Amino acid sequence: MPRTSIFNMSLNKIYPMLVQKAERKKRTQAEVNQIICWLTGYSQTELDAQLAKDIPYQTFFEEAPQMNPNCVLITGVVCGVRVEDIEDPLMQKIRWLDKLVDELAKGKAMEKILRE
């Protein structure tokens, strides 16, 4: 898949995949939502509204109220690429979310995932 095609994918196609990844490892949709809200600054109500709009993934991140200042503490590898080395700001945000959901699926404690 070309790198930018994920930018145009519907949030409503990607969100269920994030939830399924977590649920396969006995984690919950509520935990995925908590991670998304922590990272992007959306409230649960705002997240629900974005999901109801069926927007592109790029728009979801562009409209995010405020990326968490601790997002710079997210490090590691996703899809063979170190998230801290990604130069495209939008792709980095997408990979940060992927990394956080990966950590959730691997059983990491929520306090550690949310860099608290």
BELQUI-V777147 format. One record per backbone hydrogen bond with DSSP energy under -1.0 kcal/mol. CO is the residue of the C=O (numbers start at 0). NH is the residue of the N-H. E is the energy in kcal/mol with one decimal. If there is no record, write none. Layout:
# BELQUI-V777147
co = [CO,CO]
nh = [NH,NH]
e = [E,E]
This chain:
# BELQUI-V777147
co = [1,6,8,9,9,10,13,14,15,16,17,18,19,21,21,22,27,28,29,30,31,32,33,34,35,36,38,39,42,43,44,45,46,47,48,54,55,56,57,58,67,69,70,75,77,80,81,87,88,89,90,91,92,93,94,95,96,97,98,99,100,101,102,103,108,109,110,111]
nh = [4,57,56,12,13,14,17,18,19,20,21,22,23,24,26,25,31,32,33,34,35,36,37,38,39,40,67,65,46,47,48,49,50,51,52,10,59,60,61,62,70,72,73,82,80,77,84,91,92,93,94,95,96,97,98,99,100,101,102,103,104,105,107,106,112,113,115,114]
e = [-1.5,-2.7,-3.0,-1.8,-1.6,-3.1,-1.9,-2.3,-2.8,-2.2,-1.6,-3.0,-2.4,-1.2,-2.2,-1.9,-1.7,-2.8,-2.2,-2.1,-2.6,-2.8,-2.4,-2.6,-2.6,-2.2,-2.4,-2.2,-2.7,-2.5,-2.0,-2.3,-2.4,-1.8,-1.0,-3.3,-1.9,-1.8,-2.6,-2.5,-2.3,-2.1,-1.7,-2.9,-1.8,-2.6,-1.6,-2.5,-1.9,-2.2,-2.6,-2.4,-2.0,-2.1,-2.8,-2.4,-2.4,-2.4,-2.4,-2.1,-2.6,-1.6,-2.2,-1.8,-2.1,-2.6,-2.6,-1.3]
